[in-house]
């Protein structure tokens, strides 16, 4: 394995361990480390497959499996990245963020909310539309909320019918 891939892999592991550990011991500093760690681990996997494919190609071995794996990983990585970049502009996300910021139970637990960050995994949308451009559907996503008292991961489930706006169906707080 190339030294830079090893470094990337171990950096991801350290960030993941720290991210989970800070949640267990309620250390409210750099909660984003878990999210960044998973992304870096996935990137390390892509580079590992590329490195392995190159080495096997030089050795005269077949590399089709690696190429397929790299293609699938890149598709997932870039597809997920595009979704993660576009979700904050959706009505569902804006409504969910507003509902979180106005929810007295969440505010009581985390304090005054300073920032809300979309976590790049867990987004799920089911949308349907009619001839009049109205939409209906369900949305589920995870937010990282920085409060004045503590940080928390919040899982949201929203629903919209053709006659209503986005409403909060359920939420859970992981702190």
Secondary structure by P-SEA (a helix, b strand, c coil): ccaaaaaaaaaaaaaaaaaaaaaaaccccccaaaaaaaaaaaaaaaaaaaaaaaaaaaaccccaaaaaaaaaaaaaaaaaaaaaaaccccaaaaaaaaaaaacaaaaaacccccccccccccbbbbbbbcccccccbbbbbbbbbbcccbbbbbbbbbbbccccccccccccccc
